[in-house]
Amino acid sequence: MEWTMFLALTVCCLAMYIGEVVSIKLKGLVPQMLVVSIIFLVGFWTIFPKDILAISGIQTLAKVMMGMILIHVGSMFELKDLVKEWKTVVTVLFAMVGIVAFVYFLAPLVIDSTTALIAIPPLTGGGMAALIMNNAAVEAGKPELGMLPMLIFVLHGFVGFPLTAIFLNKESKRLKLEYRNSGIKYVRNETIPKVNVATLATPIRSNLYELVPEQYRTSTFYITVLVFFAFICEYLTGLTGINNAIIQVLLGMALRLVGILEPKPLSKTESNGILTLALFVSFMGSFAFATVDVIIKLLITIAILMALSTIGLMIASTLIGKRLGFTTQMSIAIGLNCYLGFPFNYGLTMEAIKSVAENEEEEAYLHDYLMPKMIVAGIVSVSICSAILAGIVANIVF
């Protein structure tokens, strides 16, 4: 049977869909990408051609996607939210420092130092960091090194999910007791700000992108803007030698801050689904030449790395968190966002709230305390800092 482009593309899409269905059915207990990884591993060991991703065109599409998504990620940076939750930001940054310190200094005692270094970015973040490391490995002609960050990304949810659920549940129970003992009825602040009628006729433009009328901000407009800034990043990389991923994230943050770029522009392109699919399927190329022995060895290595990473994360986040006024369980829950990110941190927080709250007031109180901290911690670790860290490590290793 000849593997045509559309046959290969169908198989890739079907693998992603099966993973999605299994993850939804099991309520996220089994990550989508774990199922996809198993499908591709078995496929490569049986009937899949080693170059199935090249045949399908996924690799080219993923390369285009990588040029845009980190700018999109940078645009998620909201300065006022980070200032408001500065204690959360400091706590999750210390958690990342704990991971880096324990893995960098202790892991080389039992595993190869290069392997430990490659593992650090995905341990501090997740998908984006793993993608950057994987792509750097492939471009350096060492695709086998891309398997480690990919597997860490796939598997660290098995550590992060249950631990986060435990600590959030404990913190929710403490907060509920605190609320009940206060004797104060909690009411959310839903005050609508007053409108100055005089400004309605001539609205003040607070963002430069608003100079383009809304009806002209089409899907093509957003794609054009992202591709243009991807080109700027490419040019700056050639000019400075700084890793492209770092420039993309920082430029996205800067463009959002000065009002040139809307938040989350990729979501407005109406092509987010196919681009994201291509991005994550492209991960699977690292498995093309993996043997059973290699996978077993990697799993043992990951177990060691995850143990060290988790211990470092918990110690560092607790030490700084308690100084900033957080409880031990809140500090660790914030730090564990390195293993989560959105939407998993949101889902786990809502689950903890609903399992503890006994009325709407308690639910509102718990939600308004826990949710901002978990979301901000996820953005800082997974979306921003781990991607920048991956760019730095990729330059060092490859």
C-alpha positions in Angstrom: 0.0 0.0 0.0 1.3 3.4 -1.0 1.3 6.0 1.8 0.0 9.1 0.1 -0.2 12.6 1.7 -3.9 12.3 2.6 -3.6 8.7 3.9 -0.7 9.8 6.2 -2.6 12.9 7.2 -5.7 10.9 8.0 -3.8 8.5 10.2 -2.2 11.4 12.1 -5.5 13.2 12.6 -7.2 10.0 13.6 -4.5 9.3 16.2 -5.1 12.7 17.7 -8.8 12.3 17.8 -8.6 8.9 19.5 -6.4 10.4 22.1 -8.8 13.3 22.6 -11.8 10.9 23.0 -10.0 8.7 25.5 -8.9 11.8 27.5 -12.5 13.2 27.6 -14.0 9.8 28.5 -11.6 9.4 31.4 -11.9 13.1 32.5 -8.3 13.9 31.8 -6.9 11.1 34.0 -5.1 9.8 30.9 -3.5 12.6 28.9 -4.4 12.9 25.2 -0.8 12.9 24.2 0.0 9.7 26.1 -2.6 7.9 24.0 -1.2 9.5 20.8 2.3 8.5 21.7 1.3 4.9 22.3 -0.4 4.8 18.9 2.6 6.2 17.1 5.0 4.0 18.9 3.1 0.8 18.1 2.6 2.2 14.5 6.3 2.8 14.0 7.0 -0.7 15.3 4.5 -2.2 12.9 3.1 -0.5 9.8 3.8 3.3 9.9 6.6 4.5 7.6 9.3 6.3 9.5 8.7 9.5 7.5 4.9 9.5 7.9 5.0 13.1 9.3 7.0 14.3 6.3 4.6 12.5 3.9 1.5 14.1 5.6 2.9 17.6 5.4 2.5 18.0 9.2 6.1 18.9 9.7 6.0 21.9 7.4 2.7 23.1 8.9 4.2 22.7 12.4 7.2 24.8 11.5 4.8 27.6 10.4 2.8 27.1 13.6 5.9 27.4 15.8 6.7 30.8 14.2 3.4 32.2 15.4 2.4 30.4 18.6 5.1 31.7 20.9 4.2 35.3 19.9 0.6 34.3 20.7 1.8 32.9 24.1 3.6 36.2 24.9 0.4 38.1 24.2 -1.3 36.3 27.1 0.9 38.4 29.5 -1.3 40.7 31.5 0.8 43.1 33.6 -2.0 44.2 36.0 -2.8 40.5 36.8 0.8 39.7 37.5 1.3 42.8 39.7 -1.9 42.0 41.6 -0.7 38.4 42.2 2.9 39.2 42.7 3.2 36.8 45.6 2.0 34.0 43.4 4.5 35.0 40.6 7.4 34.9 43.1 6.3 31.5 44.5 6.0 29.8 41.2 9.4 31.3 40.1 11.0 29.9 43.2 9.4 26.5 42.4 11.1 26.6 39.0 14.4 27.5 40.6 13.9 24.5 42.9 13.4 22.2 39.9 16.4 23.6 38.1 18.7 23.3 41.1 17.8 19.8 42.1 17.9 18.4 38.5 21.0 20.3 37.4 23.1 19.5 40.5 21.7 16.1 41.7 20.6 14.3 38.5 24.1 14.1 37.0 25.0 11.9 40.0 23.0 9.1 38.4 22.3 10.1 34.8 24.1 11.8 32.0 24.5 15.6 32.6 23.3 16.5 29.0 20.2 14.5 29.5 19.5 16.3 32.8 19.9 19.7 31.1 17.6 18.7 28.3 15.0 17.7 30.8 14.9 20.9 32.8 12.7 23.1 30.5 9.8 20.6 30.1 10.0 19.9 33.8 9.5 23.6 34.6 6.7 24.0 32.1 5.2 21.6 29.6 4.1 21.6 26.0 5.8 24.7 24.6 9.1 24.0 26.4 9.0 20.4 25.1 8.3 21.5 21.6 11.2 24.0 21.6 13.6 21.3 22.9 12.3 18.7 20.4 12.6 21.0 17.4 16.1 22.0 18.5 17.1 18.4 18.7 15.6 17.6 15.2 17.3 20.6 13.6 20.6 19.6 15.2 20.3 16.1 13.6 19.7 14.4 17.0 16.0 13.5 17.0 16.6 10.8 19.5 17.2 13.6 22.1 13.8 15.0 21.4 12.1 11.9 22.9 13.0 12.8 26.4 11.2 16.2 26.6 8.3 14.8 24.7 7.8 11.9 27.2 8.2 14.3 30.2 5.5 16.5 28.7 3.3 13.4 28.3 3.9 11.8 31.7 4.4 14.6 34.2 0.6 15.0 34.5 0.5 11.7 36.3 2.5 13.3 39.1 1.0 16.8 38.9 -2.7 15.9 38.7 -3.0 13.8 41.9 -0.7 16.0 43.9 -2.4 19.2 42.9 -5.8 17.7 43.7 -4.6 16.7 47.2 -3.1 20.1 48.1 -6.0 22.1 46.6 -8.5 20.0 48.5 -6.7 20.7 51.7 -6.5 24.4 51.1 -10.1 24.5 50.1 -11.2 22.9 53.4 -9.0 25.3 55.3 -10.5 28.3 53.5 -14.0 27.1 54.0 -13.4 26.8 57.8 -11.8 30.3 57.8 -14.8 31.7 55.9 -17.3 30.1 58.3 -15.5 31.3 61.4 -15.3 34.9 60.0 -19.1 35.2 60.3 -19.1 37.5 57.3 -21.3 36.9 54.3 -19.1 36.9 51.2 -20.4 38.9 48.2 -18.5 39.2 45.0 -17.6 42.8 43.8 -19.7 43.1 40.7 -20.0 46.9 40.8 -20.4 48.3 37.3 -18.2 51.4 36.7 -19.8 54.7 35.9 -19.7 55.8 32.3 -18.8 59.3 31.3 -21.4 60.2 28.7 -19.1 63.0 27.3 -16.7 60.3 26.1 -19.2 58.2 24.3 -19.2 60.3 21.1 -15.4 60.3 20.8 -14.0 57.2 22.3 -10.4 57.2 23.4 -8.3 54.5 21.7 -6.3 52.8 24.4 -4.7 50.2 22.0 -3.0 50.7 18.6 -4.7 47.6 17.1 -8.0 49.3 17.6 -7.0 51.7 14.8 -8.0 48.9 12.5 -11.8 48.8 12.4 -13.2 45.6 13.9 -14.9 44.5 10.7 -11.4 44.5 9.0 -9.8 42.4 11.8 -10.5 39.1 10.0 -8.8 35.7 10.3 -6.5 36.7 7.4 -5.6 39.9 9.2 -4.5 38.1 12.4 -2.6 35.4 10.4 -0.8 38.2 8.4 0.1 40.1 11.6 1.5 36.9 13.3 3.4 35.9 10.2 4.9 39.4 9.8 6.1 39.4 13.5 7.4 35.8 13.0 9.5 37.3 10.2 10.7 40.1 12.5 11.7 37.5 15.2 13.5 35.5 12.6 15.4 38.6 11.5 16.3 39.5 15.1 17.5 36.0 15.8 19.9 36.2 12.8 21.0 39.6 14.0 21.6 38.8 17.7 22.1 35.0 17.8 19.5 34.8 20.6 17.2 31.7 20.3 14.1 32.4 18.3 11.8 31.1 21.0 13.0 33.7 23.5 12.6 36.5 21.0 9.1 35.4 20.1 7.8 35.2 23.6 9.4 38.5 24.6 8.2 40.3 21.5 4.7 38.9 22.0 4.7 40.3 25.6 6.0 43.7 24.4 3.5 44.0 21.6 0.6 43.2 24.0 2.0 45.6 26.6 2.1 48.6 24.2 -1.2 47.7 22.6 0.0 46.7 19.1 -1.1 43.1 19.5 -4.4 41.8 20.8 -4.4 39.1 23.5 -4.5 35.6 22.1 -4.5 36.6 18.4 -4.2 33.0 17.2 -7.5 32.1 18.8 -9.1 34.6 16.4 -7.7 33.1 13.2 -10.3 30.3 13.0 -7.5 28.0 12.2 -6.4 27.2 15.7 -7.6 23.6 15.6 -5.6 22.4 12.6 -2.5 24.4 13.6 -2.5 23.0 17.1 -3.1 19.5 15.8 -0.1 19.9 13.5 2.1 21.2 16.3 1.5 18.3 18.6 1.5 15.6 16.0 4.9 16.8 15.0 6.2 15.7 18.4 5.8 12.1 17.2 8.7 12.2 14.8 11.1 11.6 17.7 9.6 8.1 18.2 10.3 6.9 14.7 13.6 5.2 15.6 12.8 4.3 19.2 13.2 0.7 20.3 11.5 -0.9 23.3 14.9 -0.8 25.1 15.3 2.9 24.5 11.7 3.6 25.8 12.3 1.6 28.9 15.6 3.3 29.6 13.9 6.7 29.1 11.0 5.9 31.5 13.5 5.0 34.2 15.4 8.2 33.6 12.1 10.2 33.7 11.2 8.6 37.0 14.4 9.8 38.5 14.1 13.3 37.1 10.4 13.6 38.2 11.3 12.6 41.7 14.1 15.1 42.0 12.1 17.8 40.2 9.0 17.3 42.5 11.1 17.4 45.7 12.9 20.6 44.6 9.6 22.2 43.6 7.9 21.4 46.9 10.8 22.6 49.1 11.4 25.8 47.2 7.8 26.8 46.9 7.1 26.1 50.5 10.1 28.0 51.8 9.2 31.2 49.9 5.4 30.7 50.0 5.3 30.6 53.8 7.4 33.8 54.0 4.8 35.5 51.7 1.9 34.4 53.8 0.7 31.3 52.0 0.1 28.0 53.7 2.2 25.0 52.8 -0.5 23.4 50.7 -1.2 26.6 48.8 2.5 27.2 48.2 2.9 23.7 46.7 -0.3 23.9 44.7 1.0 27.1 43.1 4.4 25.4 42.4 2.8 22.4 40.9 1.5 24.6 38.0 4.8 23.8 36.4 3.3 20.3 35.7 -0.1 21.6 34.7 -1.0 24.8 32.8 -4.4 25.7 31.5 -7.0 24.1 31.3 -5.8 21.4 33.7 -5.1 23.9 36.6 -8.6 25.4 36.0 -10.3 22.0 36.0 -8.5 20.8 39.1 -9.3 24.0 41.0 -13.0 23.9 40.1 -13.1 20.2 41.1 -11.6 21.0 44.5 -14.0 24.0 45.0 -17.1 22.0 44.1 -16.1 19.1 46.3 -15.7 21.3 49.4 -18.1 24.2 49.0 -21.6 23.6 50.4 -23.3 26.8 49.1 -22.9 29.5 46.6 -21.2 31.9 49.0 -18.6 29.4 49.9 -18.0 28.5 46.3 -17.6 32.2 45.4 -15.2 32.8 48.3 -13.0 29.7 47.4 -13.1 30.5 43.6 -12.1 34.2 44.0 -9.1 33.2 46.2 -7.8 30.1 44.5 -8.5 30.6 40.8 -6.5 33.8 40.1 -3.5 32.2 41.8 -3.6 29.0 39.9 -4.2 30.7 36.5 -1.4 33.3 37.0 1.0 30.6 38.2 0.2 28.5 35.0 0.8 31.4 32.7 4.1 32.4 34.4 5.6 28.9 34.5 4.1 27.0 31.5 3.4 29.8 29.0 6.2 32.2 29.5 9.2 31.3 31.7 9.6 27.6 30.7 9.6 28.7 27.0 12.3 31.3 27.6 14.3 28.7 29.6 13.9 26.2 26.8 15.4 28.7 24.3 18.4 29.2 26.6 19.0 25.5 27.2 18.6 24.7 23.5 21.3 27.2 22.7 23.6 25.6 25.2 23.0 21.9 24.3 22.5 22.1 20.5 
